[in-house]
Amino acid sequence: MTEPYPYPGILSPRSAVEHSAVVDGVTTHWWEYPAVRGAETIVMVHGFRGDHHGLELFADALPEFRIIIPDLPAFGASGTWADGVRSIEDYGRWFRAFLKETNTTGAVVLGHSFGSIVVSNALRGTRRSPIVLVNPIAERALSGPKKVLVALGSSWYVVGGALPASWGNALLSLPFVVRVMSILLVKSRDTTIRRWIHEQHARYFSLYSDRDSLIGAYRVSISNSVSDFAAELDAPVLLVAADQDDITPLSAQFAVQKAFPNAELSVIEGVGHLVHYEKPVETAAAIREFLGRR
């Protein structure tokens, strides 16, 4: 049974057109959510183990913008590099090539969670177009307050990589583990929203190209952060943080804001790391206000 759309009467689902091309050696799929002719474009980058579905509510909440959301290499419908995922530089190089492929080099760019690291790495240097980082990974996971849980998660990936392929893939996509993760991250008490989030994770959280690329991407995700690249981003930046984020504490978000040459911080209250699911309307309002001043 498919759970009902979580924001009826508030948001309207948008239809999308799927595209694909080989970008940086990776068969890349992306979805375009059209708007009126001449509308400004926002390119959105999803988080670790997600795909474009995770950011569709942002597209729904920003109907006046043309939205483009690719599936990152190794996730969703996209492929991976011939030699797998090795470093954050792979993702940064791929994203720069993707912007050229889609003629969106000058577009507004949004990155959520792991996507915030990808965007920060890719767009270092002189740039005028704004950048929005939602639930940014402001500090490395191995040095954060949840480093014990991160260590446990790392063990899960180590075991999953050591087992025979069929067993390893079964472990790494175990529905019980996915559900526990979902329960730990969701903050909303609305049962309709909670059920919808759990279904989204169950349907899309384990769509990865292959086990080695998944493990490689995990290593990249926990060994890098936005703070590694913040000082090199000259563009105007909006950081959208959450006051109950279990991945990156609010104190780290205020700290990383100071590392950017030109960054603002907007805090969404009553939500954690799933701002894209639980607070799309409030996040869209912050983005709209930020872009409206530019």
C-alpha distance (Angstrom), angle and dihedral (degrees) to the residues before:
residue distance angle dihedral
M1 . . .
T2 3.80 . .
E3 3.78 115.5 .
P4 3.83 115.2 -123.0
Y5 3.79 122.4 -103.5
P6 3.82 105.4 -80.9
Y7 3.82 100.0 -137.1
P8 3.83 107.8 43.6
G9 3.78 113.0 170.7
I10 3.80 90.2 14.4
L11 3.80 102.8 62.8
S12 3.79 132.2 17.8
P13 3.83 120.5 -142.4
R14 3.81 112.8 -116.7
S15 3.77 124.7 -142.2
A16 3.79 118.6 -126.2
V17 3.78 138.9 -155.3
E18 3.81 116.5 -133.8
H19 3.81 120.1 -136.8
S20 3.79 133.2 178.3
A21 3.79 138.6 -170.4
V22 3.77 139.5 152.6
V23 3.81 106.0 -93.1
D24 3.80 120.1 -178.0
G25 3.79 88.3 -16.5
V26 3.81 93.1 -52.5
T27 3.80 124.5 112.2
T28 3.79 97.5 -124.7
H29 3.80 127.5 -166.2
W30 3.78 122.4 -162.8
W31 3.78 137.3 174.2
E32 3.79 125.8 -136.0
Y33 3.81 120.3 -154.8
P34 3.82 103.8 -163.0
A35 3.79 125.1 -144.6
V36 3.79 132.5 179.2
R37 3.79 116.2 -44.5
G38 3.78 111.9 -80.7
A39 3.80 94.3 20.5
E40 3.79 117.6 150.5
T41 3.81 115.4 -100.1
I42 3.79 127.7 -128.4
V43 3.81 118.6 -167.7
M44 3.80 111.1 -155.7
V45 3.82 128.3 -159.6
H46 3.82 119.3 -159.0
G47 3.79 130.1 -143.7
F48 3.79 136.0 -98.8
R49 3.83 115.6 -52.9
G50 3.80 91.0 -0.2
D51 3.77 129.6 103.7
H52 3.81 136.9 -156.2
H53 3.82 92.3 -64.4
G54 3.80 90.0 72.4
L55 3.80 92.5 66.2
E56 3.80 99.0 41.1
L57 3.80 92.5 101.4
F58 3.80 88.6 59.9
A59 3.81 87.9 53.6
D60 3.80 89.2 50.1
A61 3.81 91.5 48.5
L62 3.82 93.1 50.3
P63 3.82 102.1 48.3
E64 3.80 93.9 155.3
F65 3.82 90.7 65.6
R66 3.78 130.6 73.7
I67 3.79 103.9 -123.1
I68 3.81 127.7 -156.8
I69 3.82 119.9 -172.3
P70 3.82 121.4 178.7
D71 3.77 126.5 -165.4
L72 3.81 104.6 -117.2
P73 3.81 117.5 -118.2
A74 3.82 110.2 -80.4
F75 3.81 93.2 22.1
G76 3.77 139.3 84.6
A77 3.79 113.7 -13.4
S78 3.81 95.0 -22.1
G79 3.78 124.2 100.5
T80 3.77 128.5 -135.0
W81 3.80 139.6 -120.2
A82 3.80 119.2 -73.8
D83 3.80 90.3 -112.7
G84 3.81 95.5 37.5
V85 3.79 129.9 -120.8
R86 3.80 113.0 -32.9
S87 3.80 109.6 158.9
I88 3.78 146.4 -9.4
E89 3.81 86.9 -98.0
D90 3.82 87.9 69.8
Y91 3.79 90.4 59.3
G92 3.79 93.6 42.6
R93 3.81 92.5 50.9
W94 3.82 90.9 46.1
F95 3.81 92.9 50.5
R96 3.78 93.6 50.5
A97 3.81 88.1 50.9
F98 3.81 90.3 47.6
L99 3.80 91.9 54.5
K100 3.81 89.3 52.1
E101 3.81 92.1 46.5
T102 3.81 91.5 53.1
N103 3.82 95.0 39.0
T104 3.81 90.3 -121.1
T105 3.80 101.4 119.8
G106 3.80 89.6 124.4
A107 3.80 96.3 43.6
V108 3.78 127.6 112.1
V109 3.82 109.0 -93.7
L110 3.81 127.5 -150.9
G111 3.79 126.1 -169.9
H112 3.80 126.1 -172.7
S113 3.82 122.9 -156.8
F114 3.84 107.1 -45.9
G115 3.79 85.6 11.0
S116 3.81 87.5 64.3
I117 3.81 89.2 62.1
V118 3.81 92.2 46.8
V119 3.81 91.7 50.8
S120 3.81 93.9 44.6
N121 3.78 91.7 51.3
A122 3.80 94.3 44.8
L123 3.80 100.1 46.7
R124 3.79 102.3 47.6
G125 3.78 114.6 139.6
T126 3.79 135.3 36.5
R127 3.79 112.3 -10.9
R128 3.79 133.3 151.0
S129 3.81 101.8 -168.6
P130 3.82 113.8 93.0
I131 3.79 124.7 -105.9
V132 3.81 125.1 -149.7
L133 3.81 119.8 -160.5
V134 3.81 115.1 -168.6
N135 3.81 119.0 -164.2
P136 3.81 86.9 -7.8
I137 3.78 117.8 -157.6
A138 3.78 93.7 -120.5
E139 3.79 96.9 175.7
R140 3.78 135.1 24.8
A141 3.79 112.9 -86.6
L142 3.80 92.6 -129.9
S143 3.80 90.7 60.1
G144 3.81 98.3 40.0
P145 3.80 130.9 97.5
K146 3.82 91.4 -93.2
K147 3.79 95.3 55.0
V148 3.82 92.2 123.3
L149 3.80 90.8 56.2
V150 3.80 89.1 44.6
A151 3.80 89.0 53.6
L152 3.80 89.9 52.2
G153 3.79 90.1 48.8
S154 3.79 90.1 49.8
S155 3.80 89.7 53.7
W156 3.81 88.7 53.3
Y157 3.80 90.2 55.9
V158 3.81 92.5 44.6
V159 3.80 91.7 53.5
G160 3.80 91.3 43.4
G161 3.77 89.5 53.8
A162 3.79 94.7 47.1
L163 3.80 97.3 51.3
P164 3.80 123.6 83.9
A165 3.79 109.8 -78.8
S166 3.81 98.3 -101.7
W167 3.81 92.8 46.9
G168 3.79 93.3 42.5
N169 3.78 93.5 51.9
A170 3.79 90.3 46.8
L171 3.80 90.5 53.1
L172 3.81 94.9 45.8
S173 3.80 91.9 51.5
L174 3.82 97.1 37.5
P175 3.83 106.1 152.5
F176 3.81 92.4 -142.9
V177 3.82 92.3 57.2
V178 3.80 91.7 45.7
R179 3.81 90.3 51.3
V180 3.82 93.0 48.5
M181 3.81 89.7 51.3
S182 3.79 90.2 49.7
I183 3.80 93.1 49.0
L184 3.80 92.0 49.4
L185 3.81 93.7 51.4
V186 3.80 102.5 42.5
K187 3.80 116.3 90.7
S188 3.80 103.0 173.9
R189 3.80 117.5 107.3
D190 3.79 91.9 -157.7
T191 3.81 103.8 112.2
T192 3.80 93.3 -152.8
I193 3.81 91.7 55.0
R194 3.80 92.6 43.3
R195 3.80 93.3 52.0
W196 3.79 91.1 46.5
I197 3.82 92.3 51.2
H198 3.80 92.0 49.0
E199 3.80 90.2 50.6
Q200 3.80 91.5 49.1
H201 3.79 91.0 53.3
A202 3.80 92.1 45.4
R203 3.82 92.1 51.2
Y204 3.79 101.8 40.8
F205 3.81 111.1 17.9
S206 3.80 95.4 83.8
L207 3.80 100.8 45.1
Y208 3.79 101.2 115.0
S209 3.79 130.5 145.0
D210 3.80 98.3 -123.4
R211 3.78 140.8 -22.0
D212 3.81 97.9 -105.1
S213 3.81 92.9 51.7
L214 3.81 90.7 47.9
I215 3.80 91.5 52.7
G216 3.80 91.1 44.4
A217 3.80 90.9 51.3
Y218 3.79 90.5 49.0
R219 3.80 91.1 54.2
V220 3.79 89.8 49.4
S221 3.81 91.4 49.3
I222 3.81 95.4 53.9
S223 3.80 97.8 40.7
N224 3.81 98.3 53.4
S225 3.78 137.0 53.5
V226 3.79 141.9 -179.4
S227 3.80 88.9 -104.5
D228 3.82 89.2 67.1
F229 3.82 90.6 66.7
A230 3.82 106.4 21.2
A231 3.80 96.8 102.0
E232 3.82 90.4 56.5
L233 3.82 96.5 55.0
D234 3.79 110.1 95.8
A235 3.81 96.2 175.8
P236 3.81 122.3 100.1
V237 3.79 106.2 -91.8
L238 3.79 132.8 -160.0
L239 3.79 115.4 -159.3
V240 3.81 112.9 -159.7
A241 3.79 108.1 -163.4
A242 3.80 132.7 176.4
D243 3.77 125.1 -134.1
Q244 3.83 93.0 -138.4
D245 3.80 99.7 40.9
D246 3.82 109.5 149.6
I247 3.81 93.0 -167.1
T248 3.81 101.2 52.2
P249 3.82 121.9 16.3
L250 3.78 119.6 -129.5
S251 3.80 90.9 -116.3
A252 3.81 89.3 63.2
Q253 3.80 90.4 51.0
F254 3.81 91.7 55.4
A255 3.80 88.9 47.1
V256 3.80 95.3 51.1
Q257 3.81 91.4 47.0
K258 3.78 88.1 67.2
A259 3.80 91.0 54.7
F260 3.82 93.0 62.6
P261 3.81 118.7 83.8
N262 3.82 90.3 -136.7
A263 3.81 117.8 12.8
E264 3.79 137.4 141.7
L265 3.79 125.1 -161.2
S266 3.80 125.3 -143.6
V267 3.82 118.0 -174.7
I268 3.82 119.8 -151.9
E269 3.79 111.0 -155.3
G270 3.77 130.1 -142.3
V271 3.79 95.9 25.7
G272 3.79 140.5 87.8
H273 3.80 133.1 -159.4
L274 3.80 94.1 -33.6
V275 3.80 97.8 73.2
H276 3.82 88.4 135.4
Y277 3.82 90.0 62.1
E278 3.79 104.4 30.1
K279 3.82 104.7 34.3
P280 3.83 108.2 25.3
V281 3.80 93.9 136.3
E282 3.80 94.5 50.5
T283 3.80 91.9 44.5
A284 3.80 91.6 48.8
A285 3.81 89.5 52.0
A286 3.82 90.9 53.9
I287 3.82 91.1 47.9
R288 3.79 92.9 46.8
E289 3.80 92.2 50.3
F290 3.80 92.0 47.4
L291 3.79 94.3 49.0
G292 3.79 91.6 42.4
R293 3.79 89.4 65.7
R294 3.84 90.5 54.4
